[in-house]
């Protein structure tokens, strides 16, 4: 539901504009755990992109960058991997999207950083930034707890980033109640309180 992003609405127009204007090949969305990063992207940004012009590819990172792309991207390609692997699959995606702009979301990007040898987070992001196709944007969603990630981001003019603040626990309760009401569901107060406590 689009209202799930109500607590991060200030970020919406900025991120949408960055994608629509193709301002950078890689955009990083950073924030503490449970700050609404995934909801912002999926229910906010991607839901507001014109489906006639934008093609969204949401993925959850598993293993290294190459393992993530090899394991999940081929199913989004009309001709499969076509002999490509790793970042080469992004080239295939851009080619297959043709008149559309492909937006690849790499959620939980911190998992990829954990898999990299020390100092090579910069290399993983550089590989993504080098896949600079006019109809492709890669959005990396990560916790902001990795100093190596910020160092990598600041080292490249081709990588833009946006940082989210902690989610207000009272806003979480409002969102849950609103979604439940729309779905015709009622949660017991104890359930709402328990969910709210998760964000304190």
C-alpha positions as CSV (number, residue, x, y, z in Angstrom):
1,X,0.0,0.0,0.0
2,X,1.4,3.4,-0.9
3,X,0.5,4.9,2.5
4,X,3.1,2.6,4.1
5,X,5.7,5.2,3.1
6,X,3.9,8.1,4.8
7,X,6.7,8.5,7.4
8,X,9.4,8.9,4.6
9,X,7.4,11.0,2.1
10,X,10.1,13.7,1.9
11,X,12.4,11.2,0.2
12,X,9.9,10.1,-2.4
13,X,10.0,13.1,-4.9
14,X,13.8,13.2,-4.7
15,X,14.3,9.5,-5.4
16,X,11.7,9.4,-8.1
17,X,13.3,12.5,-9.7
18,X,16.8,10.9,-9.6
19,X,15.4,7.8,-11.4
20,X,13.3,9.7,-14.0
21,X,16.1,12.1,-14.8
22,X,18.7,9.3,-14.9
23,X,20.9,11.4,-12.7
24,X,23.2,8.5,-11.8
25,X,23.6,4.9,-12.8
26,X,23.7,3.8,-9.1
27,X,21.6,5.2,-6.3
28,X,22.1,4.0,-2.7
29,X,19.3,4.2,-0.2
30,X,20.7,3.9,3.3
31,X,19.3,3.8,6.8
32,X,19.1,2.0,10.1
33,X,17.4,-1.4,10.3
34,X,13.5,-1.0,10.2
35,X,13.7,2.6,9.0
36,X,11.4,1.9,6.1
37,X,13.9,1.6,3.3
38,X,12.3,-1.4,1.5
39,X,8.8,0.0,1.9
40,X,9.9,3.4,0.6
41,X,11.3,1.8,-2.6
42,X,8.6,-0.9,-3.3
43,X,5.4,0.8,-2.1
44,X,6.5,4.3,-2.7
45,X,9.1,4.9,-5.5
46,X,8.4,1.9,-7.7
47,X,4.7,2.2,-7.4
48,X,4.8,5.7,-8.6
49,X,6.9,5.1,-11.7
50,X,5.0,5.1,-15.0
51,X,4.8,1.4,-15.9
52,X,4.8,2.2,-19.6
53,X,8.3,3.8,-19.3
54,X,9.8,2.0,-16.4
55,X,10.5,-1.7,-15.8
56,X,11.1,-2.6,-12.1
57,X,13.3,-5.6,-11.1
58,X,13.3,-6.0,-7.3
59,X,15.8,-8.5,-5.9
60,X,17.0,-9.5,-2.4
61,X,20.8,-9.9,-2.2
62,X,22.1,-13.3,-1.4
63,X,25.9,-14.0,-1.4
64,X,28.3,-11.9,-3.5
65,X,27.2,-9.5,-6.2
66,X,27.9,-12.1,-8.9
67,X,25.9,-14.8,-7.0
68,X,23.0,-12.4,-6.5
69,X,22.8,-11.4,-10.1
70,X,23.5,-14.9,-11.5
71,X,20.9,-16.4,-9.2
72,X,18.0,-14.0,-9.8
73,X,18.4,-11.8,-12.8
74,X,18.1,-14.4,-15.6
75,X,14.4,-15.0,-14.8
76,X,13.7,-11.4,-15.7
77,X,15.4,-11.7,-19.1
78,X,13.4,-12.9,-22.2
79,X,16.3,-14.9,-23.5
80,X,17.7,-16.0,-20.1
81,X,21.4,-15.3,-19.3
82,X,22.4,-15.6,-23.0
83,X,25.9,-16.5,-22.0
84,X,26.4,-13.6,-19.7
85,X,27.0,-13.6,-15.9
86,X,27.5,-11.1,-13.1
87,X,27.2,-7.5,-14.2
88,X,27.0,-8.7,-17.8
89,X,23.5,-9.6,-17.0
90,X,22.6,-6.0,-16.4
91,X,23.7,-5.3,-20.0
92,X,21.3,-8.0,-21.1
93,X,18.5,-6.4,-19.1
94,X,19.1,-3.0,-20.5
95,X,19.1,-4.4,-24.0
96,X,15.9,-6.4,-23.4
97,X,14.1,-3.4,-21.8
98,X,14.5,-1.5,-25.1
99,X,12.1,1.5,-24.9
100,X,11.7,1.1,-21.1
101,X,14.0,2.2,-18.4
102,X,15.0,-0.7,-16.2
103,X,15.2,-0.1,-12.4
104,X,17.0,-2.9,-10.5
105,X,16.6,-2.8,-6.7
106,X,19.2,-4.7,-4.8
107,X,17.7,-4.9,-1.3
108,X,19.8,-5.8,1.7
109,X,22.9,-4.8,-0.2
110,X,24.9,-5.0,3.1
111,X,24.8,-8.8,2.6
112,X,26.9,-8.4,-0.5
113,X,29.4,-6.2,1.4
114,X,29.8,-8.9,4.1
115,X,30.8,-11.4,1.3
116,X,33.5,-9.1,-0.1
117,X,37.1,-9.3,1.0
118,X,38.1,-6.2,3.1
119,X,38.4,-3.1,1.0
120,X,36.5,-4.5,-2.0
121,X,33.1,-2.9,-1.3
122,X,34.3,-0.1,-3.4
123,X,35.0,-2.5,-6.3
124,X,31.5,-4.0,-6.1
125,X,29.9,-0.6,-6.3
126,X,32.4,0.4,-9.1
127,X,31.3,-2.6,-11.1
128,X,27.7,-1.5,-10.8
129,X,28.5,2.2,-11.7
130,X,30.4,1.1,-14.8
131,X,27.2,-0.5,-16.2
132,X,26.3,3.0,-17.3
133,X,23.5,2.4,-19.7
134,X,21.1,5.2,-20.5
135,X,18.0,3.0,-19.7
136,X,19.3,1.4,-16.5
137,X,19.4,2.5,-12.9
138,X,20.6,0.2,-10.0
139,X,19.3,1.1,-6.6
140,X,21.2,-0.4,-3.7
141,X,19.3,-0.6,-0.4
142,X,21.5,-1.0,2.6
143,X,21.8,-0.4,6.3
144,X,24.1,2.6,7.0
145,X,26.2,0.7,9.5
146,X,29.0,-0.1,7.0
147,X,31.8,2.6,7.0
148,X,33.3,0.8,3.9
149,X,30.0,1.5,2.0
150,X,30.1,5.2,2.6
151,X,33.8,5.3,1.6
152,X,32.9,3.5,-1.6
153,X,30.0,5.9,-2.3
154,X,32.0,9.0,-1.8
155,X,34.7,7.7,-4.1
156,X,32.5,7.9,-7.2
157,X,30.6,10.8,-8.8
158,X,28.4,8.1,-10.5
159,X,26.9,7.0,-7.2
160,X,24.2,9.1,-5.5
161,X,22.8,8.3,-2.1
162,X,19.9,9.2,0.3
163,X,19.9,8.4,4.0
164,X,16.7,7.7,6.0
165,X,16.2,8.5,9.6
166,X,14.9,6.1,12.2
167,X,11.2,5.3,11.9
168,X,9.1,6.8,14.7
169,X,7.4,3.9,16.5
170,X,4.1,5.9,16.9
171,X,4.0,6.3,13.1
172,X,4.4,2.6,12.7
173,X,1.3,2.0,14.8
174,X,-0.7,4.5,12.6
175,X,0.4,2.8,9.4
176,X,-0.5,-0.7,10.7
177,X,-3.9,0.5,11.8
178,X,-4.6,2.2,8.5
179,X,-3.6,-0.8,6.4
180,X,-5.6,-3.1,8.7
181,X,-8.7,-0.9,8.3
182,X,-8.4,-0.9,4.5
183,X,-8.1,-4.7,4.5
184,X,-11.1,-5.0,6.8
185,X,-9.0,-6.5,9.6
186,X,-8.9,-5.5,13.3
187,X,-5.8,-6.1,15.4
188,X,-5.9,-6.4,19.1
189,X,-4.2,-3.6,21.0
190,X,-1.6,-6.0,22.4
191,X,-0.6,-6.9,18.8
192,X,-0.2,-3.2,17.8
193,X,1.8,-2.5,20.9
194,X,4.1,-5.5,20.3
195,X,4.7,-4.4,16.7
196,X,5.3,-0.8,17.8
197,X,7.8,-2.0,20.5
198,X,9.8,-3.6,17.7
199,X,10.6,-0.1,16.3
200,X,11.6,1.5,19.6
